[in-house]
């Protein structure tokens, strides 16, 4: 079963890794941030080796987005994100896990200072 780990954050200025650009992330001592980055990279390596990591992307700043809504009889495009949220989608990873429990265990490891993590299963048709 595939799961998407959605990373929501509000880095100022926008950048990745988000821990380096959020107020709460910058408050973490440099040595601790470096250790966290090393642990994260090791986890990604393990997930890649196990075949559980399908893909992942860091997303550009919300200001670079285009929003499409259907109005009347056609789609209309506007600049920027217009989500009703302070946090924006910063990136995502797609995992292929045997169980939801495993996906939840892994999703918790993606949580970092200043980020909100959402785990969502793939819809099966």
C-alpha positions in Angstrom: 0.0 0.0 0.0 1.3 3.4 -0.9 1.2 6.4 1.5 2.1 10.0 1.0 3.9 11.9 3.8 3.0 15.5 3.3 5.3 18.1 5.0 3.6 21.4 5.8 5.8 24.2 7.0 6.1 28.0 7.0 9.8 28.7 6.5 10.8 32.4 6.3 12.5 32.8 3.9 11.4 29.7 2.0 14.1 27.0 1.9 15.0 23.4 2.5 15.6 21.7 4.8 12.8 23.6 6.5 14.4 23.3 9.9 17.0 25.8 8.7 14.4 28.3 7.8 11.7 28.2 10.5 12.0 30.2 13.7 11.6 27.1 15.9 14.1 25.2 13.7 16.8 27.9 13.9 16.4 27.8 17.7 17.8 24.2 17.7 21.5 24.3 18.4 23.7 23.7 15.3 25.2 20.5 16.6 21.7 19.1 17.3 20.5 20.1 13.9 23.4 18.4 12.3 22.7 15.2 14.2 19.1 15.4 13.2 20.1 15.8 9.5 22.4 12.8 9.7 19.6 10.7 11.3 17.2 11.8 8.5 19.6 11.0 5.7 20.3 7.6 7.3 16.6 6.9 7.5 16.1 7.8 3.8 19.0 5.5 2.9 17.4 2.6 4.9 14.0 3.3 3.3 15.6 3.3 -0.2 17.4 0.1 0.5 14.2 -1.6 1.8 12.2 -0.4 -1.2 9.8 1.5 1.0 10.9 4.9 -0.4 9.2 5.4 -3.7 10.0 9.1 -4.3 10.2 12.5 -2.6 10.3 16.1 -3.6 11.0 19.5 -1.9 8.7 22.1 -3.3 9.5 25.7 -4.3 8.1 28.7 -2.5 4.3 29.0 -2.4 4.6 32.4 -4.3 5.7 30.4 -7.4 2.5 28.4 -7.4 -0.4 28.7 -9.8 -3.9 27.9 -8.6 -6.6 26.5 -10.8 -10.3 26.7 -10.1 -13.2 25.8 -12.2 -15.4 28.8 -12.7 -18.4 28.7 -14.9 -17.5 26.5 -17.8 -13.7 26.7 -17.8 -10.7 26.6 -15.5 -9.3 29.9 -14.3 -5.7 30.3 -13.3 -4.3 32.7 -10.7 -0.9 33.4 -9.2 0.1 32.0 -5.8 -1.4 29.6 -3.3 -4.6 30.6 -1.7 -4.9 27.9 1.0 -6.5 29.0 4.2 -3.5 28.1 6.2 -0.3 29.6 7.6 1.6 26.4 6.8 2.1 25.5 3.2 3.0 22.2 1.5 6.8 22.2 1.6 7.4 18.7 0.2 6.4 15.1 0.2 7.6 11.5 0.2 5.8 8.5 -1.2 6.2 5.3 0.8 5.2 1.8 -0.1 4.6 0.0 3.2 3.2 -3.4 4.1 1.0 -2.0 6.9 -0.5 1.2 8.0 1.3 0.8 11.3 4.6 0.8 9.5 3.6 3.9 7.5 2.6 5.6 10.8 5.9 4.6 12.4 7.9 6.1 9.5 5.7 9.3 9.2 6.5 10.2 12.8 10.2 10.2 11.9 9.6 12.9 9.2 8.4 15.4 11.9 10.8 18.2 12.6 10.8 21.5 14.4 8.3 23.9 12.7 6.8 21.2 10.5 3.4 19.5 10.5 3.3 16.0 9.0 0.3 14.5 7.4 0.1 10.8 6.4 -2.4 10.0 3.8 -3.0 6.6 2.1 -3.3 6.2 -1.6 -6.9 5.9 -2.8 -7.5 2.5 -4.3 -9.8 2.3 -7.3 
